Amino acid sequence: MTKLAPADEAELVEAVAAANARGTRLELVGRGSKRAIGRPLQVEATLDLSRFSGIVAYEPDELVLTAGPATPLAEIEALLAGQGQALAFEPPDFGPLLGEPAAAGSLGGAVAANLGGPRRFKAGAARDHLLGFKAVSGEGARFKSGGRVVKNVTGYDLSKLMAGSWGTLAAMTELTVKVLPAGQAIRTLLLFGQDAAEAGLAMTAAFLSAAEVSGAAWLPAGQARATQLDLVASTGSAVTALRMEGPAPSVAARLAGLRQILPPGPKQAVLDDEDSRSLWRGIADARGFVGDSRPLWRISLTPTAGPVVLRELGVPEDDAFLDWGGGLLWATSAEPEALVGRLAAVLSSHGGEATLVRGPAALRATGASLPEQPAALIALARRVKSSFDPKGLFNPGRIYAGI
């Protein structure tokens, strides 16, 4: 397969314009850590954007960073940590889940997939932190949206459209994101021995309290063991985890208040900063499923539906866990075809969407996402695609068949 590797925007424009003239379909690749997600592509060439890497500008006082899309997230996170700041949307690292090296993800990949980690319900996903971008359309035309300020209301907010487009609309060349101060202190309250329904009630109580939790997850015993944290794994039971971040005195006061309002029954423990970071990094990355070759689904729901959907799916307890206070369910099965059928039925009753994060090409081709979208939405997606990429050159069919 032909590989195109432009060194700068001018070469990218030339390469895309030539592909447009010939009708050559292109797979857009940055660092390649998420190529196995979505429908398999039928393309004639690869458009390698890995040379669009590096920090363009960083203004800590303005809480703004601009970088090339192929810039490693690890590089950005290290730079921000030196200034006591972070990407608040907490982008996960799916590389190990997909058999790729850890820390291989890029800023552009996180934005293209619109990723969000355990802080999603509080801080939003990537689209909520993308201030602007520069890109090249499927016709080889440069365009940009937004800018390097937190408040920018000029023109259409194309950032919301580009985030989550999975490289199907344009080849991004530069991204500007909002950054935020990192929490000075982190504490995680652990509740042991709860089932998913009990955990759902505890997480809801935490949301309704003054604790301002920034993470709420439930891990069955098998997933808890996979954390390899003594305090989490040693009891051999399921664990409900509730995270608080911020100034140390505030975190201490909120933690004490939360412990008072929760039911007294479950055994409790508290993780310090270092162990908290490790636990939530593992939850974000679905570390308990690394090394497991079975198909893996990431299911977005309303938080109260999480425990109910988990029960109705009927998967073994250790083959699933809840994040986002029950709003995100990860699940696998040794019988993926049966799980697909149950997922379709359950989602039709409770709402929500499921994305196949890991699976064989045949399953990706027929059921990369559930439920199937209504015809009106497909027609809208087709019109949007045509506006940016009239000949359908970029990542054709990755989200919807034939688009």
Summary of the structure (lengths in Angstrom):
residues: 403
radius of gyration: 21.4
end to end distance: 21.4
largest distance: 68.4
contacts: 1390
relative contact order: 0.14
helix: 38%
strand: 23%
